[in-house]
Amino acid sequence: MFSTRKLGLCFLLLTIAPLMSQELRKVKCRFLCLDPSSQPPPMVNLGEEGAEVAIVVNSDYPSQPIGCFANGNQLSFLRADDKKPAALVTLPGAGSAFILLFIQGPKKEGALPWQVLVIEDSPKNFPEGGAYVVNFYKRDIRFTIGEHRVRLKPAGSSGVTKPKKLDSFNMGEVKFEFQVEEKWALADQTMLRFLPNVRYLMFAYIDPVTRRPAVRTCVDTK
């Protein structure tokens, strides 16, 4: 019988077989888990000549950049302990720096344990001192960040620049509303400090415990 390590290696070979003629593509990745209560275990990405790149997924803020290796646009991860497949990521054709947001996958036979949202780590998505918002809710959301007012469809995302309308403490209003039937329900309203060396990642979703609309905000400091 195959060991779990051999099964993991077989998974990688099957995954990259159509791409063996391509050179490995090196990209910088930062890792973040959406739900802190279900943090992924330590993982590895296989690099040149089978070298293992150690991966730890943070739950509070994106990790420091880690050089990972993809075959074409396919980036594979194995569990560090038993080398079982953990996640398979499809990268955009362009770009060299990404934030990988890990979300627990469906609990069904044959499914990988982790799904991954790929966010290109670029000034377009992350304006300096601004924010990047993703809508995981099943319907529309709308949000206000300073003078910015944006409506997002399900699975939509948007980067916004640093607000110009700030108080004397560099703080601006942040407000999120979720579409519930034909009305808008307030999910979060607060004040955040916007500084040149700080940016925010904001995720709108349904809390799996309370089943209520929620907004998770992660601070990313350069």
SULQUIBEL-V513827 format. One record per pair of residues at least 12 apart in sequence whose C-alpha atoms are under 6 Angstrom apart, sorted by sequence separation. I is the first residue (numbers start at 1). J is the second residue. D is the distance in whole Angstrom. If there is no record, write none. Layout:
I,J,D + I,J,D
This chain:
43,55,5 + 76,88,5 + 103,115,5 + 140,152,6 + 176,188,5 + 203,215,6 + 42,55,6 + 75,88,6 + 102,115,6 + 140,153,5 + 175,188,6 + 203,216,5 + 42,56,5 + 75,89,5 + 102,116,5 + 140,154,6 + 175,189,4 + 202,216,6 + 74,89,6 + 101,116,5 + 139,154,5 + 174,189,6 + 202,217,4 + 74,90,5 + 101,117,5 + 138,154,6 + 174,190,5 + 201,217,6 + 73,90,6 + 100,117,6 + 137,154,6 + 146,163,5 + 174,191,6 + 201,218,5 + 73,91,5 + 100,118,5 + 173,191,5 + 200,218,6 + 135,154,6 + 136,155,6 + 146,165,6 + 172,191,5 + 200,219,5 + 99,119,5 + 135,155,5 + 172,192,6 + 200,220,6 + 98,119,6 + 135,156,5 + 171,192,5 + 199,220,5 + 47,69,5 + 98,120,4 + 99,121,6 + 134,156,6 + 171,193,4 + 198,220,6 + 36,59,5 + 98,121,5 + 134,157,4 + 170,193,5 + 171,194,6 + 198,221,5 + 97,121,5 + 133,157,5 + 170,194,6 + 32,57,5 + 87,112,6 + 133,158,5 + 197,222,6 + 31,57,5 + 32,58,5 + 33,59,5 + 86,112,6 + 132,158,6 + 146,172,5 + 187,213,6 + 32,59,6 + 86,113,6 + 87,114,5 + 132,159,4 + 146,173,5 + 187,214,6 + 131,159,6 + 145,173,6 + 131,160,5 + 145,174,5 + 32,62,5 + 130,160,6 + 144,174,5 + 31,62,5 + 130,161,4 + 144,175,5 + 30,62,6 + 31,63,5 + 45,77,5 + 130,162,4 + 143,175,5 + 30,63,5 + 44,77,6 + 126,159,6 + 129,162,5 + 143,176,4 + 30,64,6 + 44,78,5 + 125,159,5 + 127,161,5 + 142,176,6 + 30,65,5 + 43,78,5 + 142,177,5 + 29,65,5 + 43,79,4 + 44,80,5 + 141,177,6 + 28,65,6 + 29,66,5 + 43,80,4 + 141,178,5 + 28,66,5 + 42,80,6 + 141,179,6 + 28,67,5 + 140,179,6 + 27,67,6 + 27,68,5 + 26,68,6 + 26,69,5 + 25,69,6 + 24,69,6 + 25,70,5 + 24,70,6 + 24,71,5 + 129,194,6 + 129,195,5 + 129,196,4 + 29,97,6 + 31,99,6 + 33,101,6 + 128,196,6 + 129,197,6 + 131,199,5 + 136,204,6 + 137,205,5 + 27,96,5 + 28,97,5 + 29,98,5 + 30,99,5 + 31,100,5 + 32,101,5 + 33,102,5 + 34,103,6 + 129,198,5 + 130,199,5 + 131,200,4 + 132,201,5 + 133,202,5 + 134,203,5 + 135,204,5 + 136,205,5 + 27,97,6 + 29,99,6 + 129,199,5 + 131,201,6 + 133,203,6 + 8,83,5 + 8,84,5 + 5,82,6 + 8,85,6 + 4,82,6 + 5,83,5 + 61,218,6
